[in-house]
Amino acid sequence: MRNYPKALLDPAQCAVVIIDHQPQMYFGVESAPRCIIENNVIGLAKAAQLFGVPCMLTTVAAQTFSGPTYAKLQSVYPQVVPIDRTAINAWEDANLKKAIEGTQRKRLIIAGLWTEACVTFPALCMMEDGYEVFIAADACGGASGAAHDMAILRMTQAGVKPMTWMQVMLEWQRDWNNLETYEGVMTIVKEHGGAYGLGVEYSESMRA
């Protein structure tokens, strides 16, 4: 049984909401390289899967404008049907609300496109409805660097807590002696952890 300080994320209390990682939404992203955002959101999704954290996928106008959930992300959760909607604010969609309420989790971790709209709007509304909201900022993208940065600033001023996807995963792991998830975390780090992942691979090669 893992004991988590109240200040840290306990995977048993969390749910992840990945909003509108779709082709058309990616086309408009200019705040960071699209391949890096894609890498980071897939890392977050794999971490949620490893730690048994419910993960909901949403799309906006998937059939008429934005396209389906990005294939590499959907492949992490092939059984999860994205919740499609027309409203910019996903929190206005009754199906998403029902799905989140069904998890009985009050700490929500959000990643999405675009930060200034489809992330900010639901994040602020979720907080208003009593949820504690965290943003995996490096798994989000905006139409410009300024748009992304100002959205993160607005959310944090309102009480939303900014994080990175790796920080979320390491907070869930908490202790390297938690061996039931250690190998899975190391695999995700090697696949999506950039320089850290290269360091892990090097360390393993030296011990081989």
DRENDO-1510 file (C-alpha; in Angstrom, 1 decimal, always signed):
<recs>
REC; n; res; u; v; w
REC; 1; MET; +0.0; +0.0; +0.0 .
REC; 2; ARG; +1.5; +3.3; -1.1 .
REC; 3; ASN; +1.1; +6.3; +1.2 .
REC; 4; TYR; +1.0; +9.7; -0.6 .
REC; 5; PRO; +1.3; +13.0; +1.2 .
REC; 6; LYS; -1.8; +15.1; +0.5 .
REC; 7; ALA; +0.2; +17.6; -1.4 .
REC; 8; LEU; +1.3; +15.0; -4.0 .
REC; 9; LEU; -0.8; +13.2; -6.6 .
REC; 10; ASP; -2.1; +9.8; -5.7 .
REC; 11; PRO; -3.1; +7.8; -8.8 .
REC; 12; ALA; -6.1; +6.4; -6.9 .
REC; 13; GLN; -7.5; +9.9; -6.7 .
REC; 14; CYS; -6.8; +11.1; -10.2 .
REC; 15; ALA; -8.4; +10.9; -13.6 .
REC; 16; VAL; -6.9; +12.1; -16.9 .
REC; 17; VAL; -8.7; +14.0; -19.6 .
REC; 18; ILE; -7.0; +14.4; -23.0 .
REC; 19; ILE; -8.8; +17.0; -25.0 .
REC; 20; ASP; -8.9; +17.2; -28.8 .
REC; 21; HIS; -5.6; +15.8; -29.9 .
REC; 22; GLN; -6.8; +15.7; -33.5 .
REC; 23; PRO; -5.1; +16.4; -36.8 .
REC; 24; GLN; -6.9; +19.7; -37.5 .
REC; 25; MET; -6.2; +21.0; -34.0 .
REC; 26; TYR; -2.5; +20.1; -34.4 .
REC; 27; PHE; -2.3; +22.1; -37.7 .
REC; 28; GLY; -3.0; +25.3; -35.8 .
REC; 29; VAL; -0.4; +24.7; -33.0 .
REC; 30; GLU; +2.6; +27.1; -33.1 .
REC; 31; SER; +3.5; +27.2; -29.4 .
REC; 32; ALA; +5.9; +24.2; -29.5 .
REC; 33; PRO; +7.0; +21.6; -32.0 .
REC; 34; ARG; +4.0; +19.4; -32.7 .
REC; 35; CYS; +6.1; +16.2; -32.5 .
REC; 36; ILE; +7.2; +17.1; -29.0 .
REC; 37; ILE; +3.6; +17.7; -27.8 .
REC; 38; GLU; +2.6; +14.4; -29.4 .
REC; 39; ASN; +5.4; +12.6; -27.6 .
REC; 40; ASN; +4.5; +14.2; -24.3 .
REC; 41; VAL; +0.7; +13.4; -24.5 .
REC; 42; ILE; +1.4; +9.8; -25.4 .
REC; 43; GLY; +3.8; +9.6; -22.5 .
REC; 44; LEU; +1.1; +10.9; -20.2 .
REC; 45; ALA; -1.5; +8.4; -21.6 .
REC; 46; LYS; +0.9; +5.5; -21.1 .
REC; 47; ALA; +1.6; +6.6; -17.6 .
REC; 48; ALA; -2.1; +6.8; -16.8 .
REC; 49; GLN; -2.6; +3.3; -18.2 .
REC; 50; LEU; +0.3; +1.9; -16.2 .
REC; 51; PHE; -1.0; +3.3; -12.9 .
REC; 52; GLY; -4.6; +2.4; -13.5 .
REC; 53; VAL; -5.7; +6.0; -13.8 .
REC; 54; PRO; -9.0; +6.5; -15.8 .
REC; 55; CYS; -8.3; +8.3; -19.0 .
REC; 56; MET; -11.0; +10.0; -21.1 .
REC; 57; LEU; -10.4; +11.2; -24.7 .
REC; 58; THR; -12.5; +13.9; -26.3 .
REC; 59; THR; -12.8; +15.2; -29.8 .
REC; 60; VAL; -14.5; +18.3; -31.3 .
REC; 61; ALA; -16.4; +18.0; -34.6 .
REC; 62; ALA; -14.5; +14.8; -35.5 .
REC; 63; GLN; -16.6; +13.9; -38.5 .
REC; 64; THR; -16.9; +17.3; -40.0 .
REC; 65; PHE; -13.7; +19.3; -39.3 .
REC; 66; SER; -11.1; +18.1; -36.9 .
REC; 67; GLY; -10.7; +14.4; -37.7 .
REC; 68; PRO; -10.3; +11.5; -35.3 .
REC; 69; THR; -8.1; +11.3; -32.2 .
REC; 70; TYR; -4.5; +11.1; -33.4 .
REC; 71; ALA; -3.8; +7.5; -34.2 .
REC; 72; LYS; -0.7; +7.0; -32.1 .
REC; 73; LEU; -2.6; +8.3; -29.0 .
REC; 74; GLN; -5.7; +6.3; -29.8 .
REC; 75; SER; -3.5; +3.1; -30.0 .
REC; 76; VAL; -2.7; +3.5; -26.3 .
REC; 77; TYR; -6.4; +3.2; -25.5 .
REC; 78; PRO; -7.9; +1.3; -28.4 .
REC; 79; GLN; -10.9; +0.4; -26.3 .
REC; 80; VAL; -11.7; +4.0; -25.3 .
REC; 81; VAL; -14.3; +5.7; -27.6 .
REC; 82; PRO; -13.5; +9.5; -27.7 .
REC; 83; ILE; -16.4; +11.7; -26.6 .
REC; 84; ASP; -17.2; +13.9; -29.5 .
REC; 85; ARG; -19.0; +17.2; -29.1 .
REC; 86; THR; -19.6; +20.6; -30.8 .
REC; 87; ALA; -19.1; +23.0; -27.9 .
REC; 88; ILE; -15.6; +24.5; -27.5 .
REC; 89; ASN; -15.8; +24.0; -23.8 .
REC; 90; ALA; -15.8; +20.2; -23.2 .
REC; 91; TRP; -17.2; +20.7; -19.7 .
REC; 92; GLU; -20.5; +21.7; -21.3 .
REC; 93; ASP; -20.8; +18.2; -22.8 .
REC; 94; ALA; -23.1; +16.0; -20.6 .
REC; 95; ASN; -21.3; +12.8; -21.7 .
REC; 96; LEU; -17.9; +14.0; -20.5 .
REC; 97; LYS; -19.3; +15.2; -17.3 .
REC; 98; LYS; -21.0; +11.9; -16.7 .
REC; 99; ALA; -17.8; +10.0; -17.5 .
REC; 100; ILE; -15.8; +12.0; -15.1 .
REC; 101; GLU; -18.4; +11.8; -12.4 .
REC; 102; GLY; -18.4; +8.1; -12.9 .
REC; 103; THR; -14.8; +7.8; -11.9 .
REC; 104; GLN; -15.5; +9.4; -8.5 .
REC; 105; ARG; -12.1; +11.1; -8.8 .
REC; 106; LYS; -11.7; +14.7; -7.8 .
REC; 107; ARG; -8.2; +15.4; -9.1 .
REC; 108; LEU; -8.3; +16.0; -12.8 .
REC; 109; ILE; -5.2; +16.1; -15.0 .
REC; 110; ILE; -5.8; +17.8; -18.4 .
REC; 111; ALA; -3.8; +17.9; -21.6 .
REC; 112; GLY; -5.3; +19.3; -24.8 .
REC; 113; LEU; -5.3; +21.4; -27.9 .
REC; 114; TRP; -5.6; +24.4; -27.9 .
REC; 115; THR; -4.4; +25.6; -24.5 .
REC; 116; GLU; -6.2; +29.0; -24.8 .
REC; 117; ALA; -9.6; +27.6; -25.5 .
REC; 118; CYS; -10.3; +23.8; -25.2 .
REC; 119; VAL; -8.1; +23.5; -22.2 .
REC; 120; THR; -8.7; +26.8; -20.4 .
REC; 121; PHE; -12.5; +26.8; -20.6 .
REC; 122; PRO; -13.1; +23.3; -19.0 .
REC; 123; ALA; -10.3; +23.7; -16.5 .
REC; 124; LEU; -11.8; +26.9; -15.1 .
REC; 125; CYS; -15.3; +25.4; -15.1 .
REC; 126; MET; -14.1; +22.1; -13.5 .
REC; 127; MET; -12.6; +24.1; -10.6 .
REC; 128; GLU; -15.8; +26.1; -10.2 .
REC; 129; ASP; -17.6; +22.7; -9.8 .
REC; 130; GLY; -15.3; +21.6; -7.0 .
REC; 131; TYR; -12.5; +19.7; -8.8 .
REC; 132; GLU; -8.8; +20.1; -8.2 .
REC; 133; VAL; -7.4; +20.7; -11.7 .
REC; 134; PHE; -3.8; +20.1; -12.9 .
REC; 135; ILE; -2.5; +20.9; -16.4 .
REC; 136; ALA; +0.2; +18.8; -18.1 .
REC; 137; ALA; +1.4; +22.0; -19.8 .
REC; 138; ASP; +4.0; +20.4; -22.1 .
REC; 139; ALA; +1.3; +18.1; -23.4 .
REC; 140; CYS; -0.8; +21.1; -24.5 .
REC; 141; GLY; -0.4; +23.4; -27.4 .
REC; 142; GLY; -1.7; +26.8; -28.4 .
REC; 143; ALA; -2.0; +28.8; -31.6 .
REC; 144; SER; +1.1; +30.8; -30.6 .
REC; 145; GLY; +3.6; +30.9; -27.8 .
REC; 146; ALA; +1.9; +33.9; -26.3 .
REC; 147; ALA; -1.5; +32.2; -26.5 .
REC; 148; HIS; -0.2; +29.1; -24.6 .
REC; 149; ASP; +1.7; +31.1; -22.0 .
REC; 150; MET; -1.2; +33.5; -21.3 .
REC; 151; ALA; -3.6; +30.6; -21.0 .
REC; 152; ILE; -1.3; +28.9; -18.5 .
REC; 153; LEU; -0.9; +32.1; -16.6 .
REC; 154; ARG; -4.7; +32.8; -16.5 .
REC; 155; MET; -5.4; +29.2; -15.3 .
REC; 156; THR; -2.7; +29.3; -12.6 .
REC; 157; GLN; -4.0; +32.7; -11.3 .
REC; 158; ALA; -7.4; +31.0; -10.9 .
REC; 159; GLY; -5.8; +28.1; -9.0 .
REC; 160; VAL; -5.2; +25.5; -11.6 .
REC; 161; LYS; -1.8; +23.7; -11.0 .
REC; 162; PRO; +0.7; +23.5; -13.9 .
REC; 163; MET; +2.8; +20.4; -14.2 .
REC; 164; THR; +4.7; +18.4; -16.9 .
REC; 165; TRP; +3.7; +14.9; -18.1 .
REC; 166; MET; +6.9; +13.5; -16.6 .
REC; 167; GLN; +6.3; +15.2; -13.3 .
REC; 168; VAL; +2.8; +13.6; -13.1 .
REC; 169; MET; +4.3; +10.1; -13.8 .
REC; 170; LEU; +7.1; +10.5; -11.3 .
REC; 171; GLU; +4.7; +11.8; -8.6 .
REC; 172; TRP; +2.6; +8.7; -9.1 .
REC; 173; GLN; +5.7; +6.5; -8.9 .
REC; 174; ARG; +6.9; +8.4; -5.7 .
REC; 175; ASP; +9.5; +5.7; -4.7 .
REC; 176; TRP; +11.8; +3.7; -6.9 .
REC; 177; ASN; +11.2; +0.8; -4.4 .
REC; 178; ASN; +7.6; +0.6; -5.8 .
REC; 179; LEU; +8.7; -2.3; -8.0 .
REC; 180; GLU; +5.2; -3.2; -9.5 .
REC; 181; THR; +5.4; -0.1; -11.6 .
REC; 182; TYR; +9.2; +0.5; -11.8 .
REC; 183; GLU; +9.9; -1.4; -15.0 .
REC; 184; GLY; +6.8; +0.2; -16.7 .
REC; 185; VAL; +8.0; +3.7; -15.7 .
REC; 186; MET; +11.5; +3.0; -17.1 .
REC; 187; THR; +10.0; +1.8; -20.4 .
REC; 188; ILE; +7.9; +5.0; -20.7 .
REC; 189; VAL; +11.0; +7.1; -19.8 .
REC; 190; LYS; +13.1; +5.3; -22.5 .
REC; 191; GLU; +10.3; +5.8; -25.1 .
REC; 192; HIS; +9.3; +9.3; -24.3 .
REC; 193; GLY; +11.7; +10.8; -21.8 .
REC; 194; GLY; +14.1; +12.6; -24.1 .
REC; 195; ALA; +17.6; +13.1; -22.5 .
REC; 196; TYR; +16.5; +11.3; -19.4 .
REC; 197; GLY; +15.5; +8.3; -21.4 .
REC; 198; LEU; +18.8; +8.3; -23.2 .
REC; 199; GLY; +20.5; +8.3; -19.8 .
REC; 200; VAL; +18.5; +5.3; -18.7 .
REC; 201; GLU; +19.4; +3.4; -21.8 .
REC; 202; TYR; +23.1; +4.2; -21.3 .
REC; 203; SER; +23.0; +3.1; -17.7 .
REC; 204; GLU; +21.4; -0.2; -18.7 .
REC; 205; SER; +23.9; -0.8; -21.4 .
REC; 206; MET; +26.8; -0.3; -18.9 .
REC; 207; ARG; +25.3; -2.9; -16.6 .
REC; 208; ALA; +24.6; -5.5; -19.3 .
</recs>
